[in-house]
Amino acid sequence: MSDYLDGNAAAGPLSEFFAIDVTTARGRCLHCGRTGALATAQLYPHSHGLLLRCPGCTEILLRLVDTGDTVCLDLHGLSFVELQRD
């Protein structure tokens, strides 16, 4: 018997995370440690995809690229994302 489940077992909890307006979520910049709502980040819409930068240090927090066939979400600039339940 293994100690883990197939990744499909995470579908329920992850659907709660991705089904809300994520701009209300708080995140911490991996580079400078600033924490704030994603809505306070700086959006650069004319980059390769949608680019959010930290208002404190201007490093990239989040990148969203839509190729038409696929959508790729890169969160490598955030050390965490926190959602507040109602």
PyMOL Python script that loads the backbone (N, CA, C, O; Angstrom):
from pymol import cmd

cmd.read_pdbstr("""\
ATOM      1  N   MET A   1       0.841  -1.176   0.000  1.00  0.00           N
ATOM      2  CA  MET A   1       0.000   0.000   0.000  1.00  0.00           C
ATOM      3  C   MET A   1       0.889   1.243   0.000  1.00  0.00           C
ATOM      4  O   MET A   1       1.821   1.341   0.798  1.00  0.00           O
ATOM      5  N   SER A   2       0.595   2.217  -0.916  1.00  0.00           N
ATOM      6  CA  SER A   2       1.419   3.414  -1.012  1.00  0.00           C
ATOM      7  C   SER A   2       0.955   4.496  -0.037  1.00  0.00           C
ATOM      8  O   SER A   2      -0.142   4.427   0.517  1.00  0.00           O
ATOM      9  N   ASP A   3       1.819   5.502   0.160  1.00  0.00           N
ATOM     10  CA  ASP A   3       1.518   6.609   1.066  1.00  0.00           C
ATOM     11  C   ASP A   3       0.874   7.786   0.361  1.00  0.00           C
ATOM     12  O   ASP A   3       0.596   8.804   0.995  1.00  0.00           O
ATOM     13  N   TYR A   4       0.630   7.672  -0.931  1.00  0.00           N
ATOM     14  CA  TYR A   4       0.091   8.805  -1.677  1.00  0.00           C
ATOM     15  C   TYR A   4      -1.086   8.384  -2.548  1.00  0.00           C
ATOM     16  O   TYR A   4      -1.309   7.200  -2.801  1.00  0.00           O
ATOM     17  N   LEU A   5      -1.843   9.406  -3.006  1.00  0.00           N
ATOM     18  CA  LEU A   5      -2.975   9.186  -3.898  1.00  0.00           C
ATOM     19  C   LEU A   5      -2.635   9.723  -5.273  1.00  0.00           C
ATOM     20  O   LEU A   5      -1.713  10.527  -5.407  1.00  0.00           O
ATOM     21  N   ASP A   6      -3.340   9.309  -6.272  1.00  0.00           N
ATOM     22  CA  ASP A   6      -3.237   9.864  -7.607  1.00  0.00           C
ATOM     23  C   ASP A   6      -3.587  11.353  -7.543  1.00  0.00           C
ATOM     24  O   ASP A   6      -4.423  11.751  -6.732  1.00  0.00           O
ATOM     25  N   GLY A   7      -2.965  12.173  -8.381  1.00  0.00           N
ATOM     26  CA  GLY A   7      -3.200  13.613  -8.393  1.00  0.00           C
ATOM     27  C   GLY A   7      -4.650  13.988  -8.622  1.00  0.00           C
ATOM     28  O   GLY A   7      -5.063  15.091  -8.264  1.00  0.00           O
ATOM     29  N   ASN A   8      -5.431  13.099  -9.208  1.00  0.00           N
ATOM     30  CA  ASN A   8      -6.857  13.378  -9.412  1.00  0.00           C
ATOM     31  C   ASN A   8      -7.587  13.586  -8.091  1.00  0.00           C
ATOM     32  O   ASN A   8      -8.641  14.222  -8.064  1.00  0.00           O
ATOM     33  N   ALA A   9      -7.048  13.065  -7.006  1.00  0.00           N
ATOM     34  CA  ALA A   9      -7.679  13.229  -5.701  1.00  0.00           C
ATOM     35  C   ALA A   9      -7.640  14.687  -5.237  1.00  0.00           C
ATOM     36  O   ALA A   9      -8.367  15.057  -4.315  1.00  0.00           O
ATOM     37  N   ALA A  10      -6.800  15.520  -5.861  1.00  0.00           N
ATOM     38  CA  ALA A  10      -6.709  16.939  -5.507  1.00  0.00           C
ATOM     39  C   ALA A  10      -7.715  17.794  -6.275  1.00  0.00           C
ATOM     40  O   ALA A  10      -7.792  18.999  -6.040  1.00  0.00           O
ATOM     41  N   ALA A  11      -8.477  17.209  -7.176  1.00  0.00           N
ATOM     42  CA  ALA A  11      -9.400  17.970  -8.026  1.00  0.00           C
ATOM     43  C   ALA A  11     -10.400  18.791  -7.214  1.00  0.00           C
ATOM     44  O   ALA A  11     -10.649  19.949  -7.547  1.00  0.00           O
ATOM     45  N   GLY A  12     -10.965  18.229  -6.178  1.00  0.00           N
ATOM     46  CA  GLY A  12     -11.958  18.944  -5.373  1.00  0.00           C
ATOM     47  C   GLY A  12     -11.375  20.180  -4.704  1.00  0.00           C
ATOM     48  O   GLY A  12     -11.872  21.282  -4.937  1.00  0.00           O
ATOM     49  N   PRO A  13     -10.331  20.037  -3.876  1.00  0.00           N
ATOM     50  CA  PRO A  13      -9.744  21.206  -3.231  1.00  0.00           C
ATOM     51  C   PRO A  13      -9.199  22.237  -4.227  1.00  0.00           C
ATOM     52  O   PRO A  13      -9.329  23.438  -3.989  1.00  0.00           O
ATOM     53  N   LEU A  14      -8.595  21.796  -5.330  1.00  0.00           N
ATOM     54  CA  LEU A  14      -8.055  22.750  -6.301  1.00  0.00           C
ATOM     55  C   LEU A  14      -9.152  23.475  -7.062  1.00  0.00           C
ATOM     56  O   LEU A  14      -8.958  24.621  -7.469  1.00  0.00           O
ATOM     57  N   SER A  15     -10.299  22.840  -7.266  1.00  0.00           N
ATOM     58  CA  SER A  15     -11.395  23.507  -7.977  1.00  0.00           C
ATOM     59  C   SER A  15     -11.915  24.684  -7.163  1.00  0.00           C
ATOM     60  O   SER A  15     -12.381  25.671  -7.733  1.00  0.00           O
ATOM     61  N   GLU A  16     -11.841  24.594  -5.834  1.00  0.00           N
ATOM     62  CA  GLU A  16     -12.240  25.725  -4.996  1.00  0.00           C
ATOM     63  C   GLU A  16     -11.270  26.882  -5.200  1.00  0.00           C
ATOM     64  O   GLU A  16     -11.683  28.041  -5.252  1.00  0.00           O
ATOM     65  N   PHE A  17      -9.993  26.573  -5.315  1.00  0.00           N
ATOM     66  CA  PHE A  17      -8.969  27.604  -5.461  1.00  0.00           C
ATOM     67  C   PHE A  17      -9.091  28.340  -6.789  1.00  0.00           C
ATOM     68  O   PHE A  17      -9.008  29.568  -6.821  1.00  0.00           O
ATOM     69  N   PHE A  18      -9.282  27.622  -7.864  1.00  0.00           N
ATOM     70  CA  PHE A  18      -9.270  28.232  -9.181  1.00  0.00           C
ATOM     71  C   PHE A  18     -10.641  28.685  -9.659  1.00  0.00           C
ATOM     72  O   PHE A  18     -10.745  29.187 -10.778  1.00  0.00           O
ATOM     73  N   ALA A  19     -11.694  28.533  -8.871  1.00  0.00           N
ATOM     74  CA  ALA A  19     -13.040  28.923  -9.286  1.00  0.00           C
ATOM     75  C   ALA A  19     -13.429  30.309  -8.789  1.00  0.00           C
ATOM     76  O   ALA A  19     -14.567  30.731  -8.995  1.00  0.00           O
ATOM     77  N   ILE A  20     -12.521  31.022  -8.144  1.00  0.00           N
ATOM     78  CA  ILE A  20     -12.850  32.337  -7.597  1.00  0.00           C
ATOM     79  C   ILE A  20     -12.053  33.431  -8.318  1.00  0.00           C
ATOM     80  O   ILE A  20     -11.162  33.147  -9.118  1.00  0.00           O
ATOM     81  N   ASP A  21     -12.391  34.663  -8.018  1.00  0.00           N
ATOM     82  CA  ASP A  21     -11.636  35.793  -8.559  1.00  0.00           C
ATOM     83  C   ASP A  21     -10.287  35.831  -7.847  1.00  0.00           C
ATOM     84  O   ASP A  21     -10.198  36.275  -6.702  1.00  0.00           O
ATOM     85  N   VAL A  22      -9.262  35.376  -8.508  1.00  0.00           N
ATOM     86  CA  VAL A  22      -7.950  35.225  -7.863  1.00  0.00           C
ATOM     87  C   VAL A  22      -7.288  36.579  -7.578  1.00  0.00           C
ATOM     88  O   VAL A  22      -6.314  36.627  -6.827  1.00  0.00           O
ATOM     89  N   THR A  23      -7.786  37.677  -8.153  1.00  0.00           N
ATOM     90  CA  THR A  23      -7.195  38.990  -7.847  1.00  0.00           C
ATOM     91  C   THR A  23      -7.463  39.395  -6.406  1.00  0.00           C
ATOM     92  O   THR A  23      -6.805  40.296  -5.887  1.00  0.00           O
ATOM     93  N   THR A  24      -8.424  38.739  -5.749  1.00  0.00           N
ATOM     94  CA  THR A  24      -8.684  39.022  -4.339  1.00  0.00           C
ATOM     95  C   THR A  24      -7.725  38.250  -3.429  1.00  0.00           C
ATOM     96  O   THR A  24      -7.647  38.520  -2.230  1.00  0.00           O
ATOM     97  N   ALA A  25      -7.006  37.300  -3.998  1.00  0.00           N
ATOM     98  CA  ALA A  25      -6.061  36.502  -3.214  1.00  0.00           C
ATOM     99  C   ALA A  25      -4.842  37.340  -2.841  1.00  0.00           C
ATOM    100  O   ALA A  25      -4.474  38.269  -3.560  1.00  0.00           O
ATOM    101  N   ARG A  26      -4.221  37.004  -1.710  1.00  0.00           N
ATOM    102  CA  ARG A  26      -2.981  37.654  -1.293  1.00  0.00           C
ATOM    103  C   ARG A  26      -1.823  36.745  -1.668  1.00  0.00           C
ATOM    104  O   ARG A  26      -1.918  35.521  -1.573  1.00  0.00           O
ATOM    105  N   GLY A  27      -0.752  37.350  -2.086  1.00  0.00           N
ATOM    106  CA  GLY A  27       0.424  36.574  -2.418  1.00  0.00           C
ATOM    107  C   GLY A  27       1.678  37.263  -1.915  1.00  0.00           C
ATOM    108  O   GLY A  27       1.683  38.468  -1.665  1.00  0.00           O
ATOM    109  N   ARG A  28       2.749  36.477  -1.769  1.00  0.00           N
ATOM    110  CA  ARG A  28       4.040  37.024  -1.330  1.00  0.00           C
ATOM    111  C   ARG A  28       5.031  36.931  -2.477  1.00  0.00           C
ATOM    112  O   ARG A  28       5.213  35.878  -3.089  1.00  0.00           O
ATOM    113  N   CYS A  29       5.666  38.062  -2.749  1.00  0.00           N
ATOM    114  CA  CYS A  29       6.692  38.110  -3.788  1.00  0.00           C
ATOM    115  C   CYS A  29       7.883  37.258  -3.342  1.00  0.00           C
ATOM    116  O   CYS A  29       8.409  37.436  -2.243  1.00  0.00           O
ATOM    117  N   LEU A  30       8.291  36.349  -4.191  1.00  0.00           N
ATOM    118  CA  LEU A  30       9.420  35.479  -3.889  1.00  0.00           C
ATOM    119  C   LEU A  30      10.735  36.269  -3.807  1.00  0.00           C
ATOM    120  O   LEU A  30      11.680  35.835  -3.149  1.00  0.00           O
ATOM    121  N   HIS A  31      10.790  37.418  -4.472  1.00  0.00           N
ATOM    122  CA  HIS A  31      12.039  38.178  -4.577  1.00  0.00           C
ATOM    123  C   HIS A  31      12.236  39.149  -3.412  1.00  0.00           C
ATOM    124  O   HIS A  31      13.312  39.179  -2.814  1.00  0.00           O
ATOM    125  N   CYS A  32      11.194  39.958  -3.076  1.00  0.00           N
ATOM    126  CA  CYS A  32      11.380  40.979  -2.026  1.00  0.00           C
ATOM    127  C   CYS A  32      10.570  40.698  -0.761  1.00  0.00           C
ATOM    128  O   CYS A  32      10.763  41.372   0.251  1.00  0.00           O
ATOM    129  N   GLY A  33       9.671  39.720  -0.798  1.00  0.00           N
ATOM    130  CA  GLY A  33       8.897  39.353   0.383  1.00  0.00           C
ATOM    131  C   GLY A  33       7.655  40.194   0.606  1.00  0.00           C
ATOM    132  O   GLY A  33       6.935  39.981   1.582  1.00  0.00           O
ATOM    133  N   ARG A  34       7.386  41.155  -0.285  1.00  0.00           N
ATOM    134  CA  ARG A  34       6.184  41.974  -0.125  1.00  0.00           C
ATOM    135  C   ARG A  34       4.955  41.087  -0.241  1.00  0.00           C
ATOM    136  O   ARG A  34       4.888  40.221  -1.113  1.00  0.00           O
ATOM    137  N   THR A  35       3.980  41.303   0.639  1.00  0.00           N
ATOM    138  CA  THR A  35       2.718  40.553   0.605  1.00  0.00           C
ATOM    139  C   THR A  35       1.589  41.525   0.346  1.00  0.00           C
ATOM    140  O   THR A  35       1.525  42.588   0.962  1.00  0.00           O
ATOM    141  N   GLY A  36       0.693  41.164  -0.566  1.00  0.00           N
ATOM    142  CA  GLY A  36      -0.444  42.013  -0.877  1.00  0.00           C
ATOM    143  C   GLY A  36      -1.406  41.305  -1.808  1.00  0.00           C
ATOM    144  O   GLY A  36      -1.113  40.228  -2.327  1.00  0.00           O
ATOM    145  N   ALA A  37      -2.566  41.928  -2.013  1.00  0.00           N
ATOM    146  CA  ALA A  37      -3.565  41.381  -2.935  1.00  0.00           C
ATOM    147  C   ALA A  37      -3.012  41.412  -4.356  1.00  0.00           C
ATOM    148  O   ALA A  37      -2.310  42.348  -4.739  1.00  0.00           O
ATOM    149  N   LEU A  38      -3.333  40.384  -5.128  1.00  0.00           N
ATOM    150  CA  LEU A  38      -2.850  40.360  -6.507  1.00  0.00           C
ATOM    151  C   LEU A  38      -3.407  41.537  -7.296  1.00  0.00           C
ATOM    152  O   LEU A  38      -2.817  41.942  -8.298  1.00  0.00           O
ATOM    153  N   ALA A  39      -4.531  42.089  -6.861  1.00  0.00           N
ATOM    154  CA  ALA A  39      -5.116  43.253  -7.532  1.00  0.00           C
ATOM    155  C   ALA A  39      -4.214  44.481  -7.421  1.00  0.00           C
ATOM    156  O   ALA A  39      -4.359  45.418  -8.207  1.00  0.00           O
ATOM    157  N   THR A  40      -3.289  44.495  -6.465  1.00  0.00           N
ATOM    158  CA  THR A  40      -2.392  45.633  -6.314  1.00  0.00           C
ATOM    159  C   THR A  40      -1.117  45.485  -7.145  1.00  0.00           C
ATOM    160  O   THR A  40      -0.288  46.394  -7.183  1.00  0.00           O
ATOM    161  N   ALA A  41      -0.961  44.346  -7.806  1.00  0.00           N
ATOM    162  CA  ALA A  41       0.215  44.138  -8.657  1.00  0.00           C
ATOM    163  C   ALA A  41       0.098  45.003  -9.913  1.00  0.00           C
ATOM    164  O   ALA A  41      -0.967  45.541 -10.215  1.00  0.00           O
ATOM    165  N   GLN A  42       1.207  45.126 -10.632  1.00  0.00           N
ATOM    166  CA  GLN A  42       1.244  45.930 -11.859  1.00  0.00           C
ATOM    167  C   GLN A  42       1.094  45.009 -13.063  1.00  0.00           C
ATOM    168  O   GLN A  42       1.882  44.081 -13.251  1.00  0.00           O
ATOM    169  N   LEU A  43       0.076  45.274 -13.877  1.00  0.00           N
ATOM    170  CA  LEU A  43      -0.222  44.446 -15.051  1.00  0.00           C
ATOM    171  C   LEU A  43       0.468  45.018 -16.286  1.00  0.00           C
ATOM    172  O   LEU A  43       0.352  46.205 -16.592  1.00  0.00           O
ATOM    173  N   TYR A  44       1.181  44.153 -16.978  1.00  0.00           N
ATOM    174  CA  TYR A  44       1.824  44.518 -18.247  1.00  0.00           C
ATOM    175  C   TYR A  44       1.158  43.686 -19.343  1.00  0.00           C
ATOM    176  O   TYR A  44       1.610  42.579 -19.636  1.00  0.00           O
ATOM    177  N   PRO A  45       0.074  44.214 -19.959  1.00  0.00           N
ATOM    178  CA  PRO A  45      -0.708  43.417 -20.903  1.00  0.00           C
ATOM    179  C   PRO A  45      -0.052  43.235 -22.261  1.00  0.00           C
ATOM    180  O   PRO A  45      -0.482  42.366 -23.020  1.00  0.00           O
ATOM    181  N   HIS A  46       0.961  44.008 -22.601  1.00  0.00           N
ATOM    182  CA  HIS A  46       1.550  43.911 -23.934  1.00  0.00           C
ATOM    183  C   HIS A  46       2.833  43.092 -23.947  1.00  0.00           C
ATOM    184  O   HIS A  46       3.604  43.166 -24.904  1.00  0.00           O
ATOM    185  N   SER A  47       3.068  42.323 -22.913  1.00  0.00           N
ATOM    186  CA  SER A  47       4.210  41.415 -22.890  1.00  0.00           C
ATOM    187  C   SER A  47       3.799  40.127 -23.593  1.00  0.00           C
ATOM    188  O   SER A  47       2.729  40.069 -24.199  1.00  0.00           O
ATOM    189  N   HIS A  48       4.625  39.106 -23.521  1.00  0.00           N
ATOM    190  CA  HIS A  48       4.254  37.796 -24.065  1.00  0.00           C
ATOM    191  C   HIS A  48       3.254  37.187 -23.100  1.00  0.00           C
ATOM    192  O   HIS A  48       3.634  36.471 -22.174  1.00  0.00           O
ATOM    193  N   GLY A  49       1.976  37.469 -23.315  1.00  0.00           N
ATOM    194  CA  GLY A  49       0.932  37.029 -22.404  1.00  0.00           C
ATOM    195  C   GLY A  49       0.679  38.093 -21.358  1.00  0.00           C
ATOM    196  O   GLY A  49       1.171  39.217 -21.459  1.00  0.00           O
ATOM    197  N   LEU A  50      -0.090  37.726 -20.362  1.00  0.00           N
ATOM    198  CA  LEU A  50      -0.419  38.636 -19.264  1.00  0.00           C
ATOM    199  C   LEU A  50       0.676  38.521 -18.208  1.00  0.00           C
ATOM    200  O   LEU A  50       1.023  37.421 -17.779  1.00  0.00           O
ATOM    201  N   LEU A  51       1.211  39.658 -17.797  1.00  0.00           N
ATOM    202  CA  LEU A  51       2.333  39.660 -16.865  1.00  0.00           C
ATOM    203  C   LEU A  51       1.990  40.529 -15.670  1.00  0.00           C
ATOM    204  O   LEU A  51       1.655  41.701 -15.840  1.00  0.00           O
ATOM    205  N   LEU A  52       2.067  39.980 -14.459  1.00  0.00           N
ATOM    206  CA  LEU A  52       1.896  40.753 -13.228  1.00  0.00           C
ATOM    207  C   LEU A  52       3.248  40.905 -12.558  1.00  0.00           C
ATOM    208  O   LEU A  52       3.965  39.927 -12.347  1.00  0.00           O
ATOM    209  N   ARG A  53       3.590  42.157 -12.222  1.00  0.00           N
ATOM    210  CA  ARG A  53       4.853  42.431 -11.537  1.00  0.00           C
ATOM    211  C   ARG A  53       4.591  42.969 -10.144  1.00  0.00           C
ATOM    212  O   ARG A  53       3.569  43.611  -9.899  1.00  0.00           O
ATOM    213  N   CYS A  54       5.502  42.710  -9.247  1.00  0.00           N
ATOM    214  CA  CYS A  54       5.414  43.185  -7.869  1.00  0.00           C
ATOM    215  C   CYS A  54       5.521  44.713  -7.849  1.00  0.00           C
ATOM    216  O   CYS A  54       6.434  45.262  -8.465  1.00  0.00           O
ATOM    217  N   PRO A  55       4.607  45.421  -7.153  1.00  0.00           N
ATOM    218  CA  PRO A  55       4.719  46.871  -7.076  1.00  0.00           C
ATOM    219  C   PRO A  55       5.876  47.322  -6.186  1.00  0.00           C
ATOM    220  O   PRO A  55       6.251  48.494  -6.210  1.00  0.00           O
ATOM    221  N   GLY A  56       6.441  46.411  -5.406  1.00  0.00           N
ATOM    222  CA  GLY A  56       7.556  46.754  -4.535  1.00  0.00           C
ATOM    223  C   GLY A  56       8.911  46.696  -5.234  1.00  0.00           C
ATOM    224  O   GLY A  56       9.732  47.599  -5.080  1.00  0.00           O
ATOM    225  N   CYS A  57       9.146  45.620  -6.012  1.00  0.00           N
ATOM    226  CA  CYS A  57      10.460  45.429  -6.616  1.00  0.00           C
ATOM    227  C   CYS A  57      10.404  45.235  -8.135  1.00  0.00           C
ATOM    228  O   CYS A  57      11.448  45.111  -8.774  1.00  0.00           O
ATOM    229  N   THR A  58       9.209  45.206  -8.717  1.00  0.00           N
ATOM    230  CA  THR A  58       8.930  45.042 -10.155  1.00  0.00           C
ATOM    231  C   THR A  58       9.344  43.688 -10.724  1.00  0.00           C
ATOM    232  O   THR A  58       9.347  43.522 -11.944  1.00  0.00           O
ATOM    233  N   GLU A  59       9.690  42.720  -9.887  1.00  0.00           N
ATOM    234  CA  GLU A  59       9.974  41.372 -10.399  1.00  0.00           C
ATOM    235  C   GLU A  59       8.654  40.709 -10.812  1.00  0.00           C
ATOM    236  O   GLU A  59       7.584  41.102 -10.347  1.00  0.00           O
ATOM    237  N   ILE A  60       8.738  39.724 -11.669  1.00  0.00           N
ATOM    238  CA  ILE A  60       7.556  39.030 -12.178  1.00  0.00           C
ATOM    239  C   ILE A  60       6.963  38.135 -11.091  1.00  0.00           C
ATOM    240  O   ILE A  60       7.651  37.297 -10.509  1.00  0.00           O
ATOM    241  N   LEU A  61       5.664  38.333 -10.832  1.00  0.00           N
ATOM    242  CA  LEU A  61       4.934  37.483  -9.888  1.00  0.00           C
ATOM    243  C   LEU A  61       4.247  36.334 -10.612  1.00  0.00           C
ATOM    244  O   LEU A  61       4.292  35.185 -10.171  1.00  0.00           O
ATOM    245  N   LEU A  62       3.616  36.661 -11.720  1.00  0.00           N
ATOM    246  CA  LEU A  62       2.718  35.717 -12.387  1.00  0.00           C
ATOM    247  C   LEU A  62       2.745  35.985 -13.876  1.00  0.00           C
ATOM    248  O   LEU A  62       2.830  37.134 -14.309  1.00  0.00           O
ATOM    249  N   ARG A  63       2.672  34.918 -14.660  1.00  0.00           N
ATOM    250  CA  ARG A  63       2.622  35.044 -16.112  1.00  0.00           C
ATOM    251  C   ARG A  63       1.552  34.096 -16.619  1.00  0.00           C
ATOM    252  O   ARG A  63       1.511  32.933 -16.218  1.00  0.00           O
ATOM    253  N   LEU A  64       0.677  34.587 -17.505  1.00  0.00           N
ATOM    254  CA  LEU A  64      -0.383  33.770 -18.101  1.00  0.00           C
ATOM    255  C   LEU A  64      -0.267  33.893 -19.613  1.00  0.00           C
ATOM    256  O   LEU A  64      -0.370  34.987 -20.168  1.00  0.00           O
ATOM    257  N   VAL A  65      -0.053  32.766 -20.266  1.00  0.00           N
ATOM    258  CA  VAL A  65       0.101  32.753 -21.714  1.00  0.00           C
ATOM    259  C   VAL A  65      -0.987  31.876 -22.308  1.00  0.00           C
ATOM    260  O   VAL A  65      -1.129  30.706 -21.952  1.00  0.00           O
ATOM    261  N   ASP A  66      -1.753  32.462 -23.219  1.00  0.00           N
ATOM    262  CA  ASP A  66      -2.839  31.763 -23.905  1.00  0.00           C
ATOM    263  C   ASP A  66      -2.451  31.644 -25.368  1.00  0.00           C
ATOM    264  O   ASP A  66      -2.341  32.650 -26.068  1.00  0.00           O
ATOM    265  N   THR A  67      -2.241  30.410 -25.835  1.00  0.00           N
ATOM    266  CA  THR A  67      -1.844  30.193 -27.229  1.00  0.00           C
ATOM    267  C   THR A  67      -3.042  29.893 -28.116  1.00  0.00           C
ATOM    268  O   THR A  67      -2.887  29.699 -29.322  1.00  0.00           O
ATOM    269  N   GLY A  68      -4.217  29.855 -27.540  1.00  0.00           N
ATOM    270  CA  GLY A  68      -5.401  29.454 -28.291  1.00  0.00           C
ATOM    271  C   GLY A  68      -5.739  28.002 -28.029  1.00  0.00           C
ATOM    272  O   GLY A  68      -6.888  27.674 -27.735  1.00  0.00           O
ATOM    273  N   ASP A  69      -4.750  27.129 -28.132  1.00  0.00           N
ATOM    274  CA  ASP A  69      -4.957  25.704 -27.858  1.00  0.00           C
ATOM    275  C   ASP A  69      -4.713  25.368 -26.388  1.00  0.00           C
ATOM    276  O   ASP A  69      -5.318  24.444 -25.846  1.00  0.00           O
ATOM    277  N   THR A  70      -3.820  26.127 -25.750  1.00  0.00           N
ATOM    278  CA  THR A  70      -3.482  25.870 -24.353  1.00  0.00           C
ATOM    279  C   THR A  70      -3.358  27.188 -23.591  1.00  0.00           C
ATOM    280  O   THR A  70      -3.155  28.250 -24.180  1.00  0.00           O
ATOM    281  N   VAL A  71      -3.487  27.090 -22.268  1.00  0.00           N
ATOM    282  CA  VAL A  71      -3.259  28.235 -21.384  1.00  0.00           C
ATOM    283  C   VAL A  71      -2.245  27.782 -20.355  1.00  0.00           C
ATOM    284  O   VAL A  71      -2.427  26.745 -19.717  1.00  0.00           O
ATOM    285  N   CYS A  72      -1.170  28.552 -20.186  1.00  0.00           N
ATOM    286  CA  CYS A  72      -0.118  28.206 -19.242  1.00  0.00           C
ATOM    287  C   CYS A  72      -0.053  29.271 -18.150  1.00  0.00           C
ATOM    288  O   CYS A  72       0.052  30.460 -18.453  1.00  0.00           O
ATOM    289  N   LEU A  73      -0.112  28.864 -16.901  1.00  0.00           N
ATOM    290  CA  LEU A  73      -0.034  29.761 -15.759  1.00  0.00           C
ATOM    291  C   LEU A  73       1.274  29.498 -15.025  1.00  0.00           C
ATOM    292  O   LEU A  73       1.506  28.393 -14.533  1.00  0.00           O
ATOM    293  N   ASP A  74       2.122  30.509 -14.955  1.00  0.00           N
ATOM    294  CA  ASP A  74       3.425  30.413 -14.285  1.00  0.00           C
ATOM    295  C   ASP A  74       3.366  31.269 -13.023  1.00  0.00           C
ATOM    296  O   ASP A  74       3.215  32.488 -13.112  1.00  0.00           O
ATOM    297  N   LEU A  75       3.483  30.654 -11.865  1.00  0.00           N
ATOM    298  CA  LEU A  75       3.410  31.345 -10.574  1.00  0.00           C
ATOM    299  C   LEU A  75       4.764  31.373  -9.874  1.00  0.00           C
ATOM    300  O   LEU A  75       4.820  31.538  -8.656  1.00  0.00           O
ATOM    301  N   HIS A  76       5.849  31.216 -10.616  1.00  0.00           N
ATOM    302  CA  HIS A  76       7.151  31.026  -9.965  1.00  0.00           C
ATOM    303  C   HIS A  76       7.617  32.243  -9.164  1.00  0.00           C
ATOM    304  O   HIS A  76       8.518  32.104  -8.337  1.00  0.00           O
ATOM    305  N   GLY A  77       7.043  33.423  -9.374  1.00  0.00           N
ATOM    306  CA  GLY A  77       7.456  34.611  -8.628  1.00  0.00           C
ATOM    307  C   GLY A  77       6.733  34.797  -7.310  1.00  0.00           C
ATOM    308  O   GLY A  77       6.986  35.766  -6.593  1.00  0.00           O
ATOM    309  N   LEU A  78       5.843  33.885  -6.985  1.00  0.00           N
ATOM    310  CA  LEU A  78       5.088  33.962  -5.733  1.00  0.00           C
ATOM    311  C   LEU A  78       5.510  32.829  -4.811  1.00  0.00           C
ATOM    312  O   LEU A  78       5.537  31.669  -5.220  1.00  0.00           O
ATOM    313  N   SER A  79       5.841  33.162  -3.567  1.00  0.00           N
ATOM    314  CA  SER A  79       6.193  32.098  -2.631  1.00  0.00           C
ATOM    315  C   SER A  79       4.949  31.447  -2.053  1.00  0.00           C
ATOM    316  O   SER A  79       5.002  30.306  -1.595  1.00  0.00           O
ATOM    317  N   PHE A  80       3.804  32.175  -2.069  1.00  0.00           N
ATOM    318  CA  PHE A  80       2.523  31.568  -1.721  1.00  0.00           C
ATOM    319  C   PHE A  80       1.394  32.439  -2.236  1.00  0.00           C
ATOM    320  O   PHE A  80       1.585  33.620  -2.527  1.00  0.00           O
ATOM    321  N   VAL A  81       0.210  31.839  -2.345  1.00  0.00           N
ATOM    322  CA  VAL A  81      -1.034  32.539  -2.662  1.00  0.00           C
ATOM    323  C   VAL A  81      -2.033  32.123  -1.597  1.00  0.00           C
ATOM    324  O   VAL A  81      -2.206  30.936  -1.322  1.00  0.00           O
ATOM    325  N   GLU A  82      -2.691  33.111  -1.000  1.00  0.00           N
ATOM    326  CA  GLU A  82      -3.612  32.861   0.112  1.00  0.00           C
ATOM    327  C   GLU A  82      -4.998  33.369  -0.249  1.00  0.00           C
ATOM    328  O   GLU A  82      -5.159  34.516  -0.666  1.00  0.00           O
ATOM    329  N   LEU A  83      -5.995  32.513  -0.088  1.00  0.00           N
ATOM    330  CA  LEU A  83      -7.386  32.879  -0.355  1.00  0.00           C
ATOM    331  C   LEU A  83      -8.132  32.996   0.956  1.00  0.00           C
ATOM    332  O   LEU A  83      -7.956  32.169   1.850  1.00  0.00           O
ATOM    333  N   GLN A  84      -8.962  34.017   1.078  1.00  0.00           N
ATOM    334  CA  GLN A  84      -9.802  34.201   2.263  1.00  0.00           C
ATOM    335  C   GLN A  84     -11.175  33.625   1.971  1.00  0.00           C
ATOM    336  O   GLN A  84     -11.817  34.015   0.996  1.00  0.00           O
ATOM    337  N   ARG A  85     -11.624  32.714   2.793  1.00  0.00           N
ATOM    338  CA  ARG A  85     -12.986  32.196   2.642  1.00  0.00           C
ATOM    339  C   ARG A  85     -13.964  33.182   3.249  1.00  0.00           C
ATOM    340  O   ARG A  85     -13.631  33.897   4.194  1.00  0.00           O
ATOM    341  N   ASP A  86     -15.180  33.221   2.701  1.00  0.00           N
ATOM    342  CA  ASP A  86     -16.211  34.125   3.241  1.00  0.00           C
ATOM    343  C   ASP A  86     -16.677  33.680   4.589  1.00  0.00           C
ATOM    344  O   ASP A  86     -17.539  34.323   5.187  1.00  0.00           O
TER     345      ASP A  86
END
""", "prot")
cmd.dss("prot")
cmd.show_as("cartoon", "prot")
cmd.util.cbc("prot")
cmd.orient("prot")
